Amino acid sequence: MQIRDIISETKDIGKLDLINIISFTLSMRKEEILMNVEREIENEQLAHIKNLVKDRMRGKPLSYITKSKEFFSEPFFVDERVLIPRPETELLVEEALQILTKKPHISHILDMGTGSGAIGIAISKRTGTHIVCVDISMEALSVARKNAFLLQASGSIHFVCSDLFRGIKRGRKFDMVLANLPYVSHEEWDGVMVEVRDFEPKIALYGGVGGTEVYERFAREIPHYLEKDGYVICEVGGDTQGKKIKGMLETIGLTVVVKKDLSDRVRMLTGHG
Ligand SMILES: C[S@@+](CC[C@H](N)C(=O)[O-])C[C@H]1O[C@@H](n2cnc3c(N)ncnc32)[C@H](O)[C@@H]1O
């Protein structure tokens, strides 16, 4: 069977997803696929493509199928052990880089809930700053370590498996703490897309009944780990929740600036001591 045949025969998933699956299986760039539609596909490869198409039909995210997601122009390895990095999270990296340009003395940074390592690795790659990446999931940290190695950032990153700051020595202070912690509430959980709810790790998404349980603990613990004039940059899930977490950060003495994403939803809080 030729590439052109499988493209014309497969109707159950989108064309772009199919091209991505073919490109992943044949280790060819997408443009090459379109320029070589007469190429014969071996039986084993064909069976593999068909299996991946079935996975996609039952809702498996394309990034888990192709084991890759671009974040801040870097190709991150991803699988079911980690949340797929979202484009809106790039806002946190942009904010951190802007602050780092103005305050080049900043040298102690922590990425809380690192998952695939997206935030910490993107910052480390751009600045060479040493970063501590923390996650409660050992499995997620294996993926983050793999990414640090694949993206050649491993020298300047330290990985810690910990429930928030529990594994960080009391008295150790950071100039900047970034956090994209789980923030989906119990009420929102049923409305979450199947692709997300059935495939991505619940521990990466579910933030307790009200959605802010992890952030509440984070806000209680962070004063012990933040330098006096330090920065906290958090991703949040919308206006109501943003207001609540902003209040928590203000209670511990930070001045908080709110930023919205492209859909005009409150997405990021920057607290400054
Ligand atoms: C929303 S994901 C963010 C992943 C990644 N930072 C990103 O932006 O793509 C939240 C991450 O926080 C981790 N996490 C959840 N509860 C945690 C806790 N109590 N302490 C540390 N990490 C936690 C999850 O394992 C998950 O990797």
PDBQT file of the ligand as one rigid body, heavy atoms in Angstrom, charges set to zero:
ROOT
HETATM    1  C1  LIG A 301      -0.582  21.322  35.686  1.00  0.00    +0.000 C 
HETATM    2  S1  LIG A 301       0.781  20.191  35.780  1.00  0.00    +0.000 S 
HETATM    3  C2  LIG A 301       2.090  21.244  35.225  1.00  0.00    +0.000 C 
HETATM    4  C3  LIG A 301       3.213  20.524  34.539  1.00  0.00    +0.000 C 
HETATM    5  C4  LIG A 301       4.243  21.459  33.892  1.00  0.00    +0.000 C 
HETATM    6  N1  LIG A 301       4.820  22.375  34.853  1.00  0.00    +0.000 N 
HETATM    7  C5  LIG A 301       3.622  22.255  32.777  1.00  0.00    +0.000 C 
HETATM    8  O1  LIG A 301       3.412  23.464  32.970  1.00  0.00    +0.000 OA
HETATM    9  O2  LIG A 301       3.359  21.705  31.693  1.00  0.00    +0.000 OA
HETATM   10  C6  LIG A 301       0.982  20.089  37.534  1.00  0.00    +0.000 C 
HETATM   11  C7  LIG A 301       2.166  19.269  38.031  1.00  0.00    +0.000 C 
HETATM   12  O3  LIG A 301       2.213  19.417  39.460  1.00  0.00    +0.000 OA
HETATM   13  C8  LIG A 301       2.518  18.175  40.053  1.00  0.00    +0.000 C 
HETATM   14  N2  LIG A 301       1.981  18.178  41.412  1.00  0.00    +0.000 N 
HETATM   15  C9  LIG A 301       0.710  17.946  41.820  1.00  0.00    +0.000 A 
HETATM   16  N3  LIG A 301       0.612  18.053  43.165  1.00  0.00    +0.000 NA
HETATM   17  C10 LIG A 301       1.851  18.364  43.609  1.00  0.00    +0.000 A 
HETATM   18  C11 LIG A 301       2.403  18.568  44.905  1.00  0.00    +0.000 A 
HETATM   19  N4  LIG A 301       1.641  18.502  46.007  1.00  0.00    +0.000 N 
HETATM   20  N5  LIG A 301       3.719  18.835  45.023  1.00  0.00    +0.000 NA
HETATM   21  C12 LIG A 301       4.506  18.897  43.894  1.00  0.00    +0.000 A 
HETATM   22  N6  LIG A 301       4.043  18.695  42.648  1.00  0.00    +0.000 NA
HETATM   23  C13 LIG A 301       2.740  18.434  42.507  1.00  0.00    +0.000 A 
HETATM   24  C14 LIG A 301       1.887  17.142  39.131  1.00  0.00    +0.000 C 
HETATM   25  O4  LIG A 301       2.491  15.874  39.275  1.00  0.00    +0.000 OA
HETATM   26  C15 LIG A 301       2.102  17.780  37.747  1.00  0.00    +0.000 C 
HETATM   27  O5  LIG A 301       3.284  17.348  37.163  1.00  0.00    +0.000 OA
ENDROOT
TORSDOF 0
